[in-house]
């Protein structure tokens, strides 16, 4: 795990995405707040942004990518029901 984190950090410095993990974390918090407030369309849009950021930053089997997918699926499911 340590090597992949370091490799990701080095790549982030190379491509200028060093601040993106913090940004995706902040956006993920925003998704949760919008979700709780019943603002599903906004939550879904933000969840798509989080997923896109994490897919660019992390390997496809990383847990944060999976969590972003789960969050997006939950919001989109509620959008269809609600």
SEKELO-312880 format. One record per residue (C-alpha): x, y, z; residue in three letters; residue number from 0. Coordinates in steps of 0.02 Angstrom, whole numbers, plus 50000, padded with zeros to 5 digits. Layout:
// residues N
  east north    up res   n
     X     Y     Z ALA NUM
...
END
This chain:
// residues 82
  east north    up res   n
 50000 50000 50000 UNK   0
 50137 50123 50045 UNK   1
 50223 50110 49877 UNK   2
 50062 50142 49781 UNK   3
 50023 50293 49888 UNK   4
 50196 50363 49856 UNK   5
 50183 50326 49670 UNK   6
 50014 50414 49665 UNK   7
 50086 50564 49756 UNK   8
 50233 50574 49637 UNK   9
 50116 50564 49487 UNK  10
 50004 50698 49562 UNK  11
 50153 50814 49577 UNK  12
 50202 50779 49396 UNK  13
 50032 50810 49320 UNK  14
 49980 50951 49436 UNK  15
 49842 50854 49523 UNK  16
 49918 50860 49698 UNK  17
 49767 50952 49769 UNK  18
 49639 50838 49688 UNK  19
 49626 50709 49829 UNK  20
 49575 50847 49948 UNK  21
 49455 50918 49819 UNK  22
 49373 50749 49789 UNK  23
 49358 50724 49977 UNK  24
 49273 50893 49997 UNK  25
 49158 50857 49851 UNK  26
 49115 50687 49924 UNK  27
 49064 50772 50086 UNK  28
 48957 50890 49983 UNK  29
 48874 50738 49898 UNK  30
 48828 50670 50069 UNK  31
 48757 50838 50126 UNK  32
 48654 50860 49968 UNK  33
 48593 50680 49982 UNK  34
 48535 50707 50161 UNK  35
 48448 50867 50109 UNK  36
 48351 50774 49974 UNK  37
 48437 50871 49834 UNK  38
 48468 50715 49732 UNK  39
 48498 50794 49561 UNK  40
 48636 50905 49632 UNK  41
 48706 50760 49733 UNK  42
 48713 50651 49576 UNK  43
 48802 50785 49475 UNK  44
 48930 50810 49613 UNK  45
 48950 50621 49636 UNK  46
 48992 50607 49451 UNK  47
 49128 50737 49474 UNK  48
 49198 50643 49624 UNK  49
 49200 50481 49525 UNK  50
 49287 50563 49377 UNK  51
 49420 50639 49490 UNK  52
 49451 50476 49582 UNK  53
 49458 50376 49420 UNK  54
 49594 50493 49358 UNK  55
 49691 50489 49522 UNK  56
 49679 50309 49579 UNK  57
 49691 50133 49511 UNK  58
 49523 50058 49461 UNK  59
 49523 49933 49605 UNK  60
 49552 50066 49739 UNK  61
 49421 50073 49877 UNK  62
 49390 50259 49853 UNK  63
 49341 50229 49672 UNK  64
 49221 50093 49730 UNK  65
 49147 50206 49862 UNK  66
 49120 50344 49734 UNK  67
 49028 50219 49624 UNK  68
 48919 50163 49769 UNK  69
 48878 50344 49815 UNK  70
 48830 50385 49636 UNK  71
 48722 50229 49620 UNK  72
 48630 50268 49783 UNK  73
 48594 50447 49732 UNK  74
 48538 50398 49558 UNK  75
 48425 50262 49627 UNK  76
 48340 50386 49742 UNK  77
 48321 50509 49600 UNK  78
 48222 50379 49503 UNK  79
 48113 50332 49651 UNK  80
 48090 50505 49724 UNK  81
END
